[in-house]
Amino acid sequence: MFICIKCKCLKVETEYKKTTGNYRLKVCKECDPKTKRVVHKICDHGIRLSKCLKCEGGGSEMCSHLRQKHNCRECRDPVKIRVKHMVFTSRQSDIKKGRYDADKFIDREYVENLIKESEMICTYCGCDMILDQFSSNLATIDRIDNTQGHNKGNVCISCFKCNISQVNNQILAPFIS
């Protein structure tokens, strides 16, 4: 038997949360915040309400293809998916290289506007770009001045092939307007 250090109750060994090996914590399961579970509403059909398509007001997590909305590739907008990925990877790269400036950094709306303005044509080579599958024509964010981060005014939309072929800021500057 143990005494819980939070509620000071004497508990049987099985009432403690088990960790790795045979060592048991000195905090009982009732006092440990990690063991408290979120309770979901269950409908009359025995399904979580947010997933039940038969109930009125239910099924908020499900799409028309009977999949969870966040997992359905057919329902998701490829532009939003790609833009979210572009912004995330650009931020991680800038933080890693010490170029991140939160005030000037690009956001989703800025990148979406760049994509609309580019009309899905590469800034450098003029090829048609795509957003939904990896290829040499995949739309990417390219820094114009590589000494700066992915800041507003310092990026353009280019295809993957042009983006990786540019070394040490030797870009095709005449093509940028």
C-alpha positions in Angstrom: 0.0 0.0 0.0 1.1 3.6 -0.8 0.0 7.1 0.2 -0.8 9.4 -2.7 1.3 12.6 -2.5 -1.6 14.7 -3.8 -4.7 13.5 -2.1 -2.9 11.9 0.9 -5.1 8.8 0.7 -3.9 5.3 1.4 -4.3 3.3 -1.8 -3.8 -0.3 -2.9 -0.9 -0.8 -5.3 -3.2 -1.4 -8.3 -4.8 2.0 -7.9 -1.6 3.7 -8.9 -0.6 4.5 -12.5 1.9 2.0 -13.8 5.0 3.4 -15.5 7.9 1.6 -17.2 9.0 -1.6 -15.5 7.6 -2.4 -12.1 8.1 1.0 -10.6 4.8 2.7 -9.5 4.3 6.4 -9.1 3.3 7.9 -5.7 0.3 9.6 -7.3 -2.9 7.7 -7.6 -4.8 7.4 -10.9 -7.6 9.8 -9.7 -5.0 12.6 -9.0 -2.9 12.1 -12.1 -4.1 14.6 -14.9 -2.8 12.3 -17.6 -5.2 9.6 -16.8 -8.3 11.8 -17.0 -10.1 11.1 -20.2 -12.1 13.3 -22.5 -15.7 12.1 -22.7 -17.4 12.4 -26.1 -21.1 12.5 -26.6 -22.5 9.2 -27.8 -25.6 9.2 -30.0 -28.5 6.7 -29.9 -26.7 4.6 -32.5 -23.8 4.0 -30.2 -21.4 6.2 -32.3 -19.6 9.3 -31.3 -22.0 12.1 -32.2 -19.4 14.0 -34.3 -19.0 11.0 -36.5 -22.6 9.8 -36.8 -24.2 10.7 -40.1 -27.7 9.4 -39.2 -28.2 11.9 -36.3 -29.4 15.4 -36.9 -26.6 17.8 -36.0 -24.2 15.0 -36.0 -21.4 14.0 -38.4 -19.5 17.3 -38.2 -16.2 15.5 -38.6 -17.3 13.4 -41.6 -17.3 14.4 -45.3 -19.6 13.3 -48.1 -17.2 10.4 -48.9 -17.8 8.9 -45.4 -14.3 9.8 -44.3 -13.1 12.1 -41.6 -12.8 15.6 -43.2 -9.2 16.0 -42.3 -8.3 12.6 -43.9 -10.2 12.9 -47.1 -7.9 13.8 -50.0 -10.9 14.3 -52.4 -12.4 17.1 -50.2 -9.3 18.9 -49.2 -8.2 21.9 -51.2 -4.8 21.2 -52.7 -3.9 24.9 -52.7 -4.5 25.3 -49.0 -2.6 22.1 -48.3 0.4 23.1 -50.3 0.4 26.7 -49.0 0.3 25.4 -45.4 3.2 23.2 -46.1 5.2 26.0 -47.8 4.8 28.4 -44.9 5.6 25.7 -42.3 8.8 24.5 -44.0 9.9 28.0 -44.8 9.5 29.0 -41.2 11.5 25.9 -40.0 14.2 26.6 -42.5 14.5 30.2 -41.5 14.6 29.4 -37.8 17.3 26.7 -38.3 19.5 29.1 -40.3 18.9 32.2 -38.0 17.0 34.2 -40.7 13.5 34.2 -39.1 11.9 37.6 -38.6 8.3 37.3 -37.2 7.3 40.8 -38.3 8.3 40.3 -42.0 7.7 36.6 -42.4 5.3 35.4 -45.1 1.8 34.1 -44.1 -0.8 31.9 -45.8 -2.7 34.8 -47.3 0.4 36.3 -48.7 1.5 33.0 -50.4 -2.1 32.4 -51.7 -2.0 35.8 -53.3 1.4 35.1 -54.9 0.0 31.9 -56.3 -3.0 33.7 -57.8 -0.8 36.5 -59.2 1.6 33.9 -60.8 -1.3 32.1 -62.4 0.5 28.9 -61.7 3.4 29.8 -64.1 7.0 29.6 -62.9 8.7 33.0 -62.4 11.9 31.8 -64.1 11.2 29.3 -66.8 7.6 29.9 -67.5 6.4 26.3 -67.1 3.0 25.4 -65.8 3.2 24.4 -62.1 1.2 21.9 -60.1 0.3 21.8 -56.4 -0.9 18.3 -55.6 1.9 15.9 -56.5 5.7 16.0 -56.3 7.5 16.6 -59.6 9.9 19.0 -61.1 6.9 21.3 -61.8 5.8 21.4 -58.1 5.1 25.0 -57.0 7.6 26.2 -54.4 8.6 29.4 -52.6 11.9 30.8 -53.8 13.8 33.5 -51.9 15.0 36.3 -54.2 17.9 37.3 -51.9 19.2 34.2 -50.2 20.9 36.1 -47.4 17.4 37.1 -46.1 14.6 34.9 -44.9 11.3 34.1 -46.4 10.1 37.6 -45.9 7.3 39.5 -47.6 8.8 41.1 -50.8 11.7 38.6 -50.8 9.9 35.6 -52.2 8.4 34.5 -55.5 6.7 31.3 -56.7 8.8 29.1 -58.9 8.9 25.4 -59.9 10.9 22.9 -57.9 13.5 22.5 -60.7 14.2 26.2 -60.9 14.2 26.6 -57.1 16.9 24.0 -56.4 19.0 24.9 -59.5 19.7 28.4 -58.2 23.0 28.5 -56.2 24.4 31.3 -54.1 21.9 33.9 -55.3 22.8 33.4 -59.0 19.2 33.9 -60.1 17.7 34.9 -63.4 17.0 38.5 -62.1 15.8 39.9 -65.5 12.8 37.7 -65.3 11.6 39.1 -62.0 9.4 42.1 -62.4 
